[in-house]
Amino acid sequence: MATTSIEMLKAPMHRRSVIAGAASLLLTPAALLAKTQPPTQPGPLVQVWKGPSCGCCKDWLKHLEANGFQTRVEDTGNTDARLKLGVDVRYGSCHTALVGGYAVEGHVPAREIHRLLKERPAAVGLAVPSMPVGSPGMDGPSYSGRKDPYDVLLLAKDGSSRVFQTYR
């Protein structure tokens, strides 16, 4: 007696393999879609002015990129950029940046830049004056794990500042 396809479907083992095969066909389009999803939205662009040979600036850039920022670098020094962006020299450091309309001076942690962009205060931007050891970019192996306390300052348009975040 010949077996019909209906009889084969009634057979327990064959039914299981047909169901499994059908299920895998149903999953295939989803798996294909997962592989073809567009890349996630790129993070905010940080334009940075620094000296051409500054190693700690390069380390700070790596910190930003690891935390979702895109970077564009001008190796022309930062004195002119600092002046143009309205950052007083007393808040100065080795690099100056612009992100989302705000100035960022020195080794500001990416976390505080994200916070700045989320809160959008009326300000010039953020600064970590000097180059405190332990801040992003100043935290490499050559510093043997040393971390000096420092403050991230919110720079007001009138030239004053206040503590935005303390690192101890």
N, C-alpha and C positions, 0 to 999 in steps of 0.2 A: 504494500500500500504506500502510495506516495504521500510525503508530508507536505502540507500546504504551509504557506507563510503564517497563516493564522494559528495553525497548530504549533508552529515553532515559537510564536510569541507566547503561547500558553505554557510552554515548558519553562520551569523555574530558572534554570541556569541561563538559558538563552535570553529570557526576559531581563535578567539582571545585566547581562552584557549589553543589550540593546539600550537599556535605560542609562547605563554608565556612558555608553558612546554618545547618546543624545545629550546627556548632561555636559560632556566635554565639549560638544559643539556649541552649546549655549554659553559656556564660559569663554570660549575662544574670542568672540567679539569684545568682551569686557577686557580680556587680557591684552588684546590688540589696542584697545582704546587707552589702557593704562600706559602702554609704551609710547603712544603718540600724543599724549597730553602736552600742551605747550609748556615751556619752562616757566618756572615761577617768575613773577614780576621782579625785575632788577631793583635792587635797593637804591636809596638816595645817592646821588653823585656828590662826592667831596672833592673839590678842587683844592690842591695843596701847593703852596710855594715853599721851597726849601733849598738849602745849599746842595750842590751836586754830589758831595762826598759824605753827607751826613748819614751814618749808620743807624742811629736811633730813630731818625725820621722814617727810614725804610722799615724798621721794626714796627713803628706806630701804624704805618700804612698796612702792613700785614695784619695787625690787630683789627683795623677797621674792616678790611676785606673779609676776615674770618667772622665778623659780626654783621655781615649783610650789606656793607656799603660798597659802592663802586668808587674808584679813585682815578683822578687825573692829576698828574704831577708836572709842575714847572720847576726845573732845577736852576732857577735864576736868583735864589735868595728870597728872603721874605720881608725885608725892610719896607719896600714900596707897597707890597700887598697889605701889610699891617697898617700903614698910614692910610691907604685908600679905604680900608674897611672900618677905620675909626677905632682901632685898638691902640690905647695909650702904651707907650714904650715901657712903662713900669709893669705892665702885664706880660711883657715879651718873653719869648722862648725861641727855640730853633726853627720852628715852622709855623706857618699861618695857613688857615684853610677857610673855605667858604662852602656852606652847605645849607640849602633851603633858605637862603637870604641871611643867614647868620654867620658871623665870624667865629672861628674856633682857633684859639691860640695855644700852642703847646700840646703836651701829652694828655689831652682830655680823653677819658675812657669812652668807648663806644656807647656804653650804657647811658651815659649822661647826654650824649649827642642824640640818641634815640628819644630820651625823655624831653630834651629841648624841643625837638621837632614835633613831639606829641602835644606838649603843653603850650607851645608857641607864645612865650611871654614877650612883652614889648621890651626888647633889649638889643644890644649890639651883638651879643653872643656869649661864648664861654671861654675861660682861660685857665690854664694851669701854668702860672708864672715859673720861670726858671726851668729846671729839668729834674724834678724830684725822683730819686731812685725808688723803684717799685711801681712807678706809674707805667702805663702801657708804652712800650718802646724803650723804657729804661728799666726793664725787668729781665734782661737776658742772663745767661749763665755767668757772664763776667761780673755780675753784681752779687753772686753767691747767695741769692735769696733775700738780700737786704731790702727792707721796705721802710722808707721814710714817710712820716705822715705828711699829707698835703690836702689842700682844699681846691675844689673846682669852683671858680668864681663866675657868677652871672654878671656880665658887664652891662651897666645901664648906659643909656644914651647921653646922660649928663656927665659921664666920665667916672662915676662912682661904681662900686661893685658890692656884691653881697655874696655870702657863701651859698652855693647851689647844692653842693654835696661835699661831705668831709670823708676822707679816707684815712683811717688810723690803723 
